[in-house]
């Protein structure tokens, strides 16, 4: 098929590269280059880099206006594939050709900006992707295909890659059978939405160890986990019962139960923490960090 591909991050790049091997990509539409890091270095999105490598025309419109629509229409695509592009498509784009979207959740659950993180946080029994034919609503189009697998304890980067590969396979299957697939509507009564992740989502207190562990899996890539003091926490897991002292029931939230390995009490359970970092300082092994601050067993980490 002749395809216009719209996508931006690594998740979309994985799908794009699979499609490149099987179909004719007429052009790639991706977000404009943006400043990245403390030095604000202007950096192209991953999909752009992959398109350039494959000698495919790249379009990076600031706005999806009528001029953009005309540029796409001239290409005469058989289909427009949309994967984590980052903007809502206007009606005139949807009318150019069938627009097929890969969404990283089992719709209608977790419509919106952060479905992978929300799947992890919600501890669903199944993870998966949906392929839908796009409509005017947010992730509300008719379903073409759903694929899923049993939940695992994968972190966001690992799970995102797995879902992208699964989604690429599913899109290829949909394109092969597109003329015979019968789309079906989503159950609006079951719909839920997830918000865009912000820096504030990484803030924790030592409340529920299991939920903090889920947050670590979900936010490991960004924004990470940190305390109100600004201390960043890394390599987090739930402490096994044999590592927890008999004093856990009487321990205070944030109390240091052990130095090496570093075990911190929560209101519910306890956490094993591998590394810590003060603002504007180097990351350290957790035991080294605690000793550098003269913190000992029984002290409160805050």
Buried (B, 14 or more C-beta within 10 A) or exposed (E): BEBBBBBBBBBBBBBBBBBBEBBEBBBBBBBEEEEEEEEEEEEBBBBBBBBEEEEBBBBBBEEBEEEBBEBBBEBEBBBBBBBBBBEEBBEBBBEBBBBBBBBBBBBBBBBBBBBBBBBBBBEBEEBBBBBBBBBEEEBBBBBBBBBBEEBEEBBBBBBBBBBBBBBBBBBBBBBEEBEEBEEEEBEEEEBBBBEEBEEEBBBBEBEBBEBBBBBBBBBBBEBBBBBEEEBBBBBBBBBEEEEBBEEBEEBEBBBBBBBEBBBBBBEEBBBBBBBBBBEEEEEBBBBBBBBEEEBEEEEBBE
